[in-house]
Amino acid sequence: MATNSLQSLRARYGAALKAFVASSRAFEILGTVPVDPPPTAPKVLYVLDSSFNPPTLAHLRIASSALAENPGSSSRLLLLLATQNADKPSKPALFEDRLVMMDLLARDLRSRLSAAAGGSAQDDVPQIDIGVTKKPYFVDKAAEIERAGVYPKSIEQVHLTGYDTLIRIFNPKYYPPEHTLKPLEPFLAQNRLRVTMRPDDEWGGREEQEAYLRDIAQGSLESLGGKREWAQRIQLVEGAQKGEEVVSSTKAREAAKSGQGNLDLLVPSNVRDYVISQELYKDD
């Protein structure tokens, strides 16, 4: 995109974000790619909730692989940014810069999906929403999305997470005051988790991660208020293979700051150009 168009986009997101923060709303869509929605009501809403600081090729891969399983206008993607996060500070990139990069990620993603479909009509590529929420916790975010009435009442949310996030979702410390997993029951009764495995030294190999899901099915979470049938609402999918270069927002920030790393291997091209032009993360 031209520099003037990017500055206009940043100004628009900045104004929309300011209005959202000042409002009583807990969830809002600030942008959509493309602007004109398709006529078909979606049946599945994929939700990619992240700090997008910055968006990476890992985000692109997670979203594109999910949408490839359910192509066409029957699905929709929500890129969701929490303006109050339970674990991460709001720096170094300002929220309006992250929203612009999310918009650029959406454009790259739609181009990739269109190319994979043989250059078919853009109407057959899922619409992508850029959304924000004031809720820091997973269950509350999902409830606000449903409560907002933006999407059809019958839509199923499929939250795209990494294995590390799955472990946090099932950690009772995030569900005060009782600190049990019972608050997850309404969500997992009607929605799903699509979890990208992360075989590494911290989280174990594929076998250990698959065993965790089997343990849930055999009642490992029952003492915490969890249910065996939740395992049927969780899909484990392949991520980066052991030995492959790890792609993360942390590595992208380090590459941008030092100027020595190769951003091309870490972020989509449009995001790379924006990071460089705005000199993001230089003072990180």
C-alpha positions in Angstrom: 0.0 0.0 0.0 1.1 3.6 -0.6 2.4 5.6 2.3 -0.5 8.0 2.2 -3.0 5.1 2.3 -1.2 3.5 5.2 -1.3 6.8 7.2 -5.0 7.2 6.4 -5.6 3.6 7.6 -3.6 4.2 10.8 -5.6 7.4 11.5 -8.9 5.6 10.9 -7.9 2.7 13.2 -6.6 5.2 15.8 -9.9 7.1 15.9 -12.0 3.9 16.0 -9.8 2.6 18.8 -10.2 5.8 20.8 -14.0 5.7 20.5 -14.0 2.0 21.5 -11.9 2.6 24.6 -14.2 5.5 25.7 -17.3 3.4 25.2 -19.0 0.8 27.4 -18.6 -1.9 24.7 -16.3 -4.8 25.5 -16.0 -6.1 21.9 -16.1 -4.3 18.6 -15.1 -4.9 15.0 -13.0 -1.9 13.8 -12.3 -3.1 10.3 -13.1 -5.7 7.7 -11.3 -7.0 4.6 -12.9 -6.7 2.2 -15.2 -3.9 3.3 -18.3 -5.3 1.5 -19.5 -8.5 3.2 -20.5 -11.5 1.2 -24.2 -12.3 1.0 -23.8 -15.7 2.6 -24.1 -15.9 6.4 -21.1 -17.7 7.8 -21.6 -20.9 9.8 -18.1 -21.0 11.4 -16.1 -18.2 12.9 -12.4 -18.8 13.3 -11.0 -16.6 16.0 -7.2 -15.9 16.1 -6.6 -14.0 19.4 -3.1 -12.6 19.7 -1.1 -9.5 20.7 0.0 -9.2 17.0 3.2 -7.5 18.1 3.9 -7.9 15.2 1.8 -10.4 13.1 4.1 -13.2 11.9 4.2 -15.9 9.3 3.2 -18.3 12.1 -0.1 -16.3 12.4 -0.5 -16.5 8.7 0.1 -20.3 8.6 -2.3 -21.0 11.5 -5.1 -19.0 10.0 -4.6 -20.2 6.4 -4.5 -23.9 7.4 -7.7 -23.5 9.4 -9.6 -21.7 6.6 -8.3 -24.2 4.0 -10.2 -26.9 5.9 -13.5 -25.0 5.5 -13.1 -22.9 2.3 -15.6 -20.4 0.9 -18.0 -17.9 2.3 -19.4 -20.3 4.9 -16.5 -19.4 7.2 -15.2 -16.1 8.5 -12.0 -15.1 10.4 -11.7 -12.7 13.3 -8.3 -11.3 14.2 -8.8 -10.3 17.8 -6.6 -7.9 19.8 -7.1 -7.5 23.5 -6.6 -3.9 24.7 -6.3 -5.1 28.2 -4.2 -8.3 28.4 -3.8 -10.4 31.5 -0.1 -11.3 30.8 1.4 -8.8 28.3 2.0 -5.1 28.4 0.7 -2.8 25.6 4.2 -1.9 24.3 6.4 -1.7 22.3 4.1 -1.2 19.3 1.1 1.1 19.8 -2.3 -0.5 19.4 -3.1 1.5 16.2 0.1 0.2 14.6 -0.8 -3.4 15.5 -4.3 -2.8 14.0 -2.8 -1.6 10.8 -0.5 -4.7 10.7 -3.5 -6.9 11.4 -5.2 -5.3 8.4 -2.1 -6.0 6.3 -2.0 -9.5 7.5 -5.6 -10.0 6.4 -4.8 -8.8 2.9 -1.8 -11.1 2.6 -3.9 -14.0 3.9 -6.7 -13.4 1.4 -4.2 -13.2 -1.4 -2.7 -16.5 -0.3 -6.1 -18.2 -0.1 -7.1 -16.9 -3.5 -3.9 -18.1 -5.0 -4.3 -21.6 -3.4 -7.8 -21.8 -4.9 -6.4 -21.1 -8.3 -7.2 -17.4 -8.4 -10.9 -18.0 -8.0 -13.3 -15.2 -7.3 -12.6 -13.2 -4.1 -16.2 -13.9 -3.0 -15.1 -17.5 -2.4 -12.3 -16.3 0.0 -13.5 -15.8 3.6 -14.0 -12.3 4.9 -11.6 -11.3 7.7 -12.6 -9.0 10.6 -10.2 -6.9 12.7 -11.6 -6.8 16.2 -10.8 -5.5 19.7 -11.9 -6.5 23.2 -11.4 -5.2 26.7 -11.7 -8.6 28.2 -8.4 -10.2 29.2 -9.5 -13.8 29.6 -10.4 -16.4 27.0 -13.9 -17.4 28.2 -15.0 -13.8 28.6 -13.8 -12.8 25.1 -15.8 -15.7 23.5 -18.9 -14.7 25.5 -18.6 -11.0 24.4 -18.3 -12.1 20.7 -21.5 -14.0 21.0 -23.3 -11.3 23.1 -22.4 -8.5 20.6 -24.8 -9.9 18.0 -22.4 -9.2 15.1 -22.5 -12.7 13.9 -25.4 -15.1 13.3 -26.7 -16.6 16.6 -26.1 -20.1 15.2 -22.4 -19.6 14.3 -19.8 -21.8 15.9 -16.7 -20.2 17.2 -13.4 -22.1 16.6 -10.6 -20.5 18.5 -7.1 -21.0 16.9 -4.5 -21.4 19.6 -1.1 -22.8 20.2 -0.5 -25.7 22.6 1.0 -23.3 25.2 -2.3 -21.4 25.2 -4.3 -24.6 25.6 -2.4 -25.3 28.8 -3.2 -21.8 30.1 -6.9 -22.3 29.2 -7.1 -25.3 31.4 -5.2 -23.6 34.3 -7.7 -22.9 37.1 -5.8 -19.9 38.3 -7.5 -17.9 35.5 -11.0 -18.6 36.8 -11.4 -16.9 40.2 -12.9 -16.9 42.8 -13.5 -20.7 42.9 -10.5 -21.5 40.6 -12.1 -24.4 38.9 -12.7 -25.1 35.2 -16.5 -24.9 35.4 -16.5 -21.4 33.6 -15.3 -23.3 30.5 -18.4 -25.5 30.3 -20.7 -23.0 28.4 -18.0 -22.3 25.8 -16.9 -25.9 25.2 -20.6 -27.0 25.0 -21.0 -25.2 21.7 -17.6 -24.1 20.4 -14.2 -25.6 19.6 -10.5 -25.2 19.9 -8.1 -25.8 17.1 -4.7 -26.2 18.6 -1.4 -26.0 16.8 1.1 -28.3 18.5 4.5 -27.0 19.6 7.0 -29.8 19.9 10.0 -28.4 21.9 11.9 -28.8 25.1 9.4 -26.8 27.2 6.2 -28.4 26.0 7.4 -31.9 25.0 7.1 -33.7 21.7 4.1 -34.6 19.7 3.5 -37.8 21.7 3.4 -35.8 25.0 1.0 -33.3 23.6 -1.3 -35.9 22.1 -1.2 -37.7 25.4 -2.4 -34.6 27.2 -5.6 -34.7 25.1 -6.1 -38.4 25.7 -5.7 -37.8 29.5 -8.5 -35.2 29.3 -10.7 -37.8 27.6 -9.9 -40.2 30.4 -10.8 -37.7 33.2 -7.6 -36.0 34.1 -9.3 -32.6 34.6 -12.4 -33.9 36.5 -10.9 -33.0 39.9 -10.7 -29.4 38.7 -14.2 -29.3 37.3 -13.3 -30.4 33.8 -15.2 -32.9 31.6 -14.1 -35.8 29.6 -16.2 -34.9 26.6 -14.2 -31.6 26.2 -11.5 -33.6 24.5 -13.9 -34.1 21.5 -14.1 -30.3 21.2 -10.3 -30.0 20.7 -8.5 -30.6 17.5 -4.7 -30.9 17.5 -3.0 -30.0 14.3 0.6 -30.0 13.1 2.7 -27.0 13.6 6.4 -26.4 12.9 8.4 -29.6 12.8 11.2 -30.3 15.3 14.3 -28.7 14.0 12.5 -26.1 11.9 13.3 -22.4 12.5 10.9 -21.1 15.2 8.9 -18.1 14.1 7.7 -15.7 16.8 6.8 -12.1 17.4 9.7 -11.9 19.8 12.2 -12.9 17.1 10.6 -10.5 14.7 11.0 -7.6 17.1 14.6 -8.6 17.7 15.3 -8.6 14.0 13.6 -5.2 13.5 15.6 -3.7 16.4 19.0 -5.0 15.4 18.5 -4.8 11.6 20.6 -8.0 11.4 17.9 -10.6 11.3 15.9 -11.5 8.2 12.4 -10.2 8.7 11.4 -11.9 5.4 11.6 -15.2 7.2 9.5 -14.0 10.1 6.6 -11.7 8.9 4.5 -11.3 5.8 5.9 -8.9 3.2 3.4 -6.1 3.8 4.0 -6.3 7.5 7.7 -6.2 7.0 7.5 -3.0 4.9 5.3 -1.3 7.5 7.6 -2.3 10.4 10.6 -0.9 8.4 8.9 2.3 7.2 7.5 3.2 10.7 10.8 2.1 12.4 8.8 0.0 14.8 10.7 -1.8 17.6 13.8 0.3 17.1 13.5 1.4 20.8 12.3 -1.9 22.1 
